[in-house]
Amino acid sequence: MAASASAPPTARSLKRIVAASLIGTTIEWYDFFLYGSAAALVFPKLFFPESDPLVGTLLSFLTYAVGFAARPLGALVFGHYGDRLGRKKLLVLSLLLMGGATFAIGLLPTHATVGAAAPVLLTVLRLVQGFALGGEWGGAVLLVSEHGDAKRRGFWASWPQTGAPAGQLLATGVLSALTALLSDSAFGTWGWRIPFLLSGVLVIVGLWIRLSVDESPVFKAALAQAEARKGAAAAAEKMPIVAVLRHHWRDVLIAMGARMAENISYYVITAFILVYATTAAELSKQTALNAVLIASAIHFAVIPVWGALSDRFGRKPIYLIGAVGVGLWMFPFFALIDSRSFGSLLLAVTVGLIFHGAMYAPQAAFFSEMFATRMRYSGASIGAQFSSVAAGAPAPLIATALLENYHSSTMISLYVIAAALVTVLAVVCAKETRLRDLENIEAAPAPDTSAAVAADARTA
């Protein structure tokens, strides 16, 4: 492997970069998850009041799903320009787009005011949210991965991943506080707007922090070398997406498969549960929100632990623990909820999210290490976001439809188990990446380091 061409970051600068990525991803996920919670709890009545309650929930989750449909487009656009212009500029843009769309949702007129135009406007703003998030994830994890210490890359790169539970925690906490303080009538009339309008304040804070960090030194070195090669050969550099599909198509497919169980299980555990717990299990909204709130705090805490373990034992073993675990947990998960006690509900969600964290924590480093520098933003984003269309987007919708048709959680459990099997197959087919050098900027994939990982584990 080539020697590092850039000086390692100081502990202080690395922590600032991690903080900038974490705060930015927390705000982005707060906006995204806030919509999911609102889609389960209030949007059916506000934007689809003429439908049967469960049908209204299905329509509400359909607008939730269209946000995922825009994520691949965001991955393509942000990935292309992120690989050409740098990670930092695109991360600032994604934060502005996401925050602006979320703030606008808080100002939307409902069906009672403008009729059918209300759900149309809601859908448009949801598309903007999805487009922004499609570009956010890849840039945030790469900014940390490309700055960080190679021996602890899994740990450091897992911190932007904690933005998901942190955003979930913040969104659920705000909703839980409002539902506790306001009557159902007040919350349904105007209280639901407060969390969306709060996004405007959060974006200002996020921008202030994100603008203070430097561009990735690995990217700057790769850009300089690419410019030198281009000048010497007098030839235009290939578009990142073309290079990805030519040299890393296998890695893209592996990343997509690896995300199936991670994505589907997460949205069943955190979004669909608000439907299942309040209908099939007949628990209150407050009880369900409190369970997700506490479990999200634990989820936040375990992600860096799983990330650190992936540095010691490899990305694949930790990822497989999560995929197998979440598949095996699905039947106990719903059985515990059906017991209709808060303690059982909390246990169900917490264990599910701990297993999810074992997949989500190493994912940032794992995907980053699959791709060469000048196509890394595109490759990681495409692999991660294209899978979301088939995985996370329809997950609450499919789970709700299965519940309506079968009046049982059995088919929902089998749905998640099938996704876990896909993920296990994808990860087994992947090469271990833990020892790869991110400063390898050539187009060809790095060699398999499985033997080196095994030897290192034996001597650790």
N, C-alpha and C positions, 0 to 999 in steps of 0.2 A: 504494500500500500504506500501511496505517496505520503511524504511527510507533510505535516500541516504547514500550510503557507501563511496562515494568519495567527497572530498572537491570541492566546486564549483570553476570554473576557475576565475581568475582575469579578470577585464575588458580588460586589456592590452593583456593578453594571448588569450582571446576569439577573440579579434579583429584581432590578428595575424593569428589565425586559420581560421577565416572567410576570411581574405585576401588571405591566401594560397589556400583555396578551390575556391574562386572567380577567382583568376588569372589563376589557373590551368584549371578550366572549361571554362573560356573565351578563352584560347588558343585552347583547344580541340574543342569548338564550332566554333571558327574562322576557323579552318582547315576544319571542316565538312561543314559549310555553304559556305565557299569559293568554295568548289567543287559544291554545288548546284547552286550557281550563275553562275559559269563558265559553268556548264552543260546547263544552259538556254541560255547563251550569246555567248560562243566561241567554246565549245567542238563539237557541231554538224558539224561545218565546218572543224575543225582540225582533228577529229578522225572518222567522218562519212561523208566525202565530196561527196561520190557517191550517197547518198540518197537524196530524195526530202526534202526540208528544214524542213517541219513539221515532216516528218518521221525521219529525222536526229535528231530532237529535242527529239522525242520519244525514239530513241535508246540511246541518251545521258542520258535521265532521267532513262532509264533502268539500265545503269551502276551506276547511282546515287542510285537507289533502292537496288542494291546488297549490298551496305554498310549497309543497314538496316538488310539484311538477316544475316549478320555476327554478329549483335548486340546480339541476344539471346545466341550465343555461347560465346561471350565475357562475358555476364552476368553470365552464368553457371561457366565458368572457374575462372573469377575474384571473383565472389561471393563465390565459394567454398574456394579458398585460402584466400580471405579477411576475411571470418569467421574463418579460421584456423590460419592464420598468422598475421592478423591485417589489418587495413584500409590503413595505410600510405605506406607500401611497394608496395602494388598493385597500388596505385595512381601514384607513381613514374614510375612504369613500363608502365602504360597506357599512360602517357604523352610522354614517349620516343617513344612508338610505333606510336602514332598518329602523332607526329611531324616528325618522320623519314619518314613515308609514304607520308605526305604532301610535305616535302622537295623533295622527289624523284619524285613526280608528276611534280614539276617544272623543272626537268631535262629530262622528257620523250621526246623521239622522236615522231613526229606526223605521221599520215597516209602517208603524202607525202614523208616521209623518209624511214619508215620500213613497210609500207603497213598494212596488217591485224594484225600484231603483236602489233601495237600501241594501239588499243582498248583493246586487251587482257591484256597488261601490265597495262593499266589504270584501268581495272576491278580488277586485283589482288591487286593493291595498295588501291583501294576503299574498298576491303574486309578487309584489314589490318586496315584501318581507322574505319570501322564499329565495328570490333572486339575490338579495343581499347576503343571506345566510349561506347560500351556495358558494359564495366567494370568501366568506369570513373564515371558515374553519381551516382551510388549507393554509392561508397566509398566517394565521395566528400560531398554529403548531409549528410551521416552518421557521418562523421568526425565532422561536425558542430553540428548536432542534438545531438550527444552523449556528446559533450563538453558543450553545451549551457544551459542557464537558462531555466528551464522547463516552467515558466510563459510566456516567450517570445520566445519559441522555433519556433513558426511559423515565427516570424520576422527574427530571426537569420538564420534559415534554408532556408529562401527565398533568401538570398544573393548568395549562389552558383547558384541558379536558374537564377539570373541576368546575369550569365555567358553566357546564350543563347543569349539574346539581345545584350550583350556587344560584343560577338563574331560576331553576325550578323552585328552590327554597325561597328566593325573593318573591317570585310571582305568587306562589302558594301562600306565603306568609302574609302578603298584602291582601290577597283575596280572603284569607281566613280571618284576618283582623277586621276587614270591612263587613263580612257576613256576621261576625260576632257583635259588632257595634251598631249595625244598621238593621232595620226591619227588612223582611223580604221585599216589601213594597218599595222602600227607599233604595235598596240595593239594585232592584230591577229597573227603577226609574232613572236614577242618576249615579248611584254609588259605583256601578261597574265601570264608569268612565275614568275614575280617579287613577287606577293602576296604569291605564294606557297613557294618560296625560303625564304621569310621573316619569315616563320614559324620556321626555324632553330634558328634564333636569339631569337624568343619568347620562344621557349622551354628551352633555357639556362636560361633565366630569371625565368621561371616558376619552373624549377628544383631547382634553388637556394633558392627560397622562400618555396617550398613544403618540401624540406629536413630539413627545420629549425623548423618544428612543431612537437609536441609530438603525440604519439598514443592516441587514445580515452581512457579516464580513465574507462568508462563504459565497453569497450571491455576488457581492462586489468583485471578488476575485474571479469568479466564473465569467462575469460580464466583461471584465478587462481582457481575459484570455480569449473570449469569443470575438471581441472586437479586433484583437491582434490577429487572430486566424483569418477573420474576414478581410482585413486589410491586406494580408499576405496573399490570400488566394483570390481576392477580388470577386468573391462569391457571396451571395446572400445566404444568411442562416435560415434553416428550415423553421417553419412555424412550430412552436412547442407541441401543439396537438398532433401534428403530423409525425414528429419525432417520437412522441409517446406511443402512438398506435403502431409505429414501425418497430421500435425497440423494446417496448414495455407492455405490449398488449396482454401478455400472460399475467403480469403483475396487476394490471387493471382488473382483470377478471377475478383474480384472487382477492383483491381488496373488496370488490363488489360482493363476492360470496361471504367474505369474513364479516361484512356488515349486516347480513340478513338477520341472524339471531340477535345481534346487539341492538339493531334498530327496532325490530318488531317487538322484542321483549320489553324494551324501554317504554314504548308508547302504550303497550297493553298495561304495564305495571303502573304508569303514572297518569295516563290520560283516560283510557277506557275504564280503569278502576273507579273513576268518579261516576260513571254510568252504572257499572255493575253493583257497586256498593250501595248506591242510593235507590236502585230499582229492585234487582234480584235479591239482595241481602237486606233491603229496607232500612239501611242506616242513614243518618242525617248527612247533609252536605258538610257540615262542620266536622263531623267525625271523620269522614273520608279525607277532607283537606288536612286535618291535623295529622293523620297517619302518614300522608305523603310528605308533609312538612318535616316531621321528625326523621323519617326514613331518608329524605334527601340530605339532611345534615350528616347522617352516618355515611351516606354515599359519598359526599364531599370528602370526608375524612379518610375513607379507605382507598380512594383512587390513587393518591401519591404512594401509598403502601404497595399496591399492586404494581405501580410503575417501577418502584425500587426493586421489587422482586423480579421484574422482567429484566433488569440490568444484571441480576445475579444468575438467573436460571434460563434466560432467553425469552423472546417475545412469544414464541409458539406455545410452550408449555402453559404459561399463564393464561393466554387467550383460550386454550382448549379447556382449562379448568372452568372458565366462565361459560363457554358455550355448552359444555356437558351439564354443568350445574344448573343453568337456567332451564334447560330442557327437562331435567329430572324434577325440578321444583314446581312445575306448572300445576300438576294435580294437587299436591299439598297446598299450593298457593290459593286456589279457589276453594278448597275444602276449609281452609282457615277462615276465609272471608265469609263463607256460608254459616259459620258458627255464630256470626252476628255480634261478636264482642270486639271492643276496641283493641284489646291486647293481641288477639289473634290477627286482626286486620293489620296492625302495626308489624307483627312478626312476619306476616306474608310479604308485605311490601319491602321490609328491610332486607330480608334474606335474598329476595329477588334482585334488589338493587346492588347488594354486595357481589352476587354472581355477575351482574351486568358490569360492574366496575372492573372485574378481572378481564373483560374484553375491551372495555373502553379505555382503560389506563394505558396499556401498551400500544394501543392503536396509533397514536400520534407518531411515536418513534418508529413503529413497525412500517407504516405507510411511507413515512419520510425516507426511510432507509431503502425502500424499493426502487427509487427513481434517481436519475442523475440530476445535478443541480439546475441546469438550464431548462429542464422539463419537469422539475419536481413539483412546483405549484400546480401545473396542469395535471400531472399524473395523479398526485394524491387527491386533488379536488374531484377529478372525474371519477376515480375509483370509489371515493366516499359518497359523492352526491348522486351519481346515476343509480346507485343501489337504493337510495332513499325513495325513489319513485315506486319501486316494487316492494319496498320493505316498510319504512316508517309511514309513508303517505297513506296507504290504505289500511294500516293496521287497526286503528280504532274503528274505522268504517266496517272492515271485515268482521272484527270481533263483535260489534253491535249487531250486524246482520246475522251472524251465527247465533247470537243470543235470542234474537227475535224469531228465527226460524226453528231452533231446536229447544229453546227454553231451558238450556243447560250449558254448563261451562265445559263439558267434555270436548266438544269440537274446537273450542277456543284453545284448550290445552294442546290438542293434537296439532293445531295450526302452528303454535309456537315451537313445539317439538320438531315439526318438519323443518322449520327455519333453522333450528339448532343443528340438525343433521347436515344441512347445506353448509353451514359455517364450519362445522368440524371437518367436512371433506375439503373445503377451500384451504383451511389452515394447515391441514396435513399435507396438502400439495405444495404449500409455500416453502421457500427456503428460509432458514434462520438468518436474520439480518443483524443481530446484536453487535457484531464486530465490524460492520461496514463503516468505511470512511466517507463522510458526507462531502468531503472535498474532492472526491472522485467525480469529476465533471464530464467524463466521457459519456457518450451515448449508450455504450454497451452496458448491460447490467453487471453488477459486481459479482465475483465468484461466490459459490456456495461456501458458507463458513460453518456448516453444521458440525464438521469434524473438530474444528477449532473450538467451537462452543462446548462440545462434549468433553474435550480434553481439559478446557478451562474449568468446567464444572467439577471434574474429578479431582482437580488439584486445589479447588477453592476451600 
